[in-house]
């Protein structure tokens, strides 16, 4: 497994942990915990693939689902060891989650470029892949998506997607653009966590 594949696996695991912790915190039953954890991990990638008329990668192999289920199991174990609401704000979850956001947003940009999408399409797929799973989780819990009301989370994916497209325009090879995109997303998200950044309200 290369570095990018490892980042993607870390992201799947972290997103599943976050989803399952939120499900436990919402008092969902065992099936609800599994569904929310798996959808949080895989929802963004599935949505991305459907938008480019491709069979979702999560349905072509068992590896992504396996990692997501492992994340659900880990999330449940963590929930039993402490308060779920508090765990999602700790570095042990926030840092892998940031790595996942970086890997997922970059994957979205690569898929968009490969599909020949417009600049808007590149940014959209980068963002949807990065935050789509969490958004689906929020909708399943019947809450306003957190990326729309708090935290500095979707913005790094948007900036990363725009960075990828800008580099592609000046003929930087996609793989190099992907590395820069991942670094930008990860750097912005980690800085936001450290400094407590939030977007201002109108």
N, C-alpha and C positions, 0 to 999 in steps of 0.2 A: 504494500500500500504506500503510495506517495504522500507527500506532506499535505497536499490539498485533499486527498481522500481521507486522511486522518482527521483533518479539520472538519470535514463533512460528517464523519462518524461522531466526533465530539459534539457537534451541533445537534445531530439527531438525538443523542443521548441526553444532552442538556435540555432541549426543548421538550422531550418526553417527560423528564423529571419535573420541569416547571408545570406542564399541563396536568400531570397526575397530582402534584402538590395542591394545585388550585382545585382540582376535583375533590380531593379529600377535605380541603378547607370548606368546600361547598356542600359537604355531607352527601356526595353522590354514592351510589352503591358500587359494588365491585366492577360491574360492566361499565358503568359511567366513568369510573376512574380510568379503565383501559381505553375506552373510546376517546375521552378527552386528551389523555396522554398521547395516544397514537395520532390523533388528528392534529394536535399541536406540533408534533414532530414532522408529519408528512403532508399536512394540508397545503402548505405553501408550494411545495414541489409538485404536488398533484395538480393544483390550480394552474401553475406555470405551464405544465405539459399540455393540459387541456386547451389552454389559450393558443398554443402553437399546433394544435391538432395532432398531438403525439400521444401514444399510449403512455400513461404515467410510469416513470421509472420504478416507482414503488411497487407496481404491479407486474413488472418484468422479472424481478429477482426477489429473493426472500431476505437479502442482507439488510435492507433498510428497515423492513418490518421487524426483523429480529433485534436490531439495535434499538428501535423504538420500544419494543416490548421489554427489553432489558432496562431501558430508562424508566419505564413505568414501574417495574419491580424495585428499582433503586429509589424512585420517588416515594413509593409506599413505605419502604424501609426507613427512609429519612423522616417521613411523617410520623412514624411510630417512635422515632427517637427525639422528636421535638415538635414545636408548633409550626405547621405548614406555612402559615402566613409570614412568619419571621424568616424561615429558611430561604424563601425566594429573594430576599433582600441581602443575602450573605454572599461573600466572595466565592464560596464553594459552588454556588449556582450561577452567580452573575458573570464570572469570568469565562466558564465554558459556554454560557449562553452568548456572550459577545463573540467568541470564536465561531460559534454556529451561525450567528447573524452574518458575520463576514464571509464565511464559506458559502452560505445559501445565496446571499445577494450576488456574489461573484458568479456562482453557477447560473443564476437567472440572467445575468448580463451575457454570459457566454452562449446560453441557449438562444437568447434573443438575437444576438449577432449572427449565429449560425442559421437562424430562420430568416435573416434579412429584414428584420423589423426596423422601423423608423427610430430616430433618437428617443422619441417619447416611449416607444415600445421597449427599448433597451432599459430605460429608467424604470418603467412600469414593471417589467418582469423581474428586475433586480429587487425592487421593493416588495412585490407580491411574494416572491420566493422567500425573502427574508422575514417578512412579518405576517404572511398570509395564514400560517398555522395558528399563531397566537390570536389573530383576528377571528378565525373560525371558532377557536376555543371560547372567546368572549361571547360570540353569538350563541353558542350552545348553552352558555351560562346566563344568557339573556341580560348581558351587561353592555354598556357602551364600550366599544373597543378601546383598550387602554392606550394604544398608540395614537389615538385621536384626542386624548384628554390629559395625558400626563407623560412624563419622562421624555428623554431625547433618544428615541429608539428607531423610528422609521427614517428619520433624517439622515443618519449615516448611510443607510441603504440607498437612499435617493442620491446623495452626493457621490457614493461609490459608483452607482450606475452611470451618472453623468460623467464621472472621471473616465470610466471605461470607454464610453462613446467618444469622448474628446480625444483620447489616445488613439482610438481606432481611426478617427478621421485623419489624423496625421500619420497614418500607416504604421503605427506601432503594432507588432504582431499580437494576436489575441492573447497568447499565453503570457506575454510580458504585461499587457494591459490588465490581465486578470490578477497578476501578482500585485500590481499597484492598487487596483480596485480593492482587493482583500485587505491590503495594508491600510488604506484610507478608511474603510469601514471599521476595521478593528481599532485603529488609532482613535477615531472619533468617538466610538462607543466607550472605550476604556477611559478616555478623557472625561466624557460625560458622566460616567459612574463616579470617577474620582472627585470631580468638581460639582456634582449635583446639578448638572445643566438641565433646564427645561425650557421649552419654547414659551414665549409670552402669550398671554391671552389678549384678544383684541380689546 
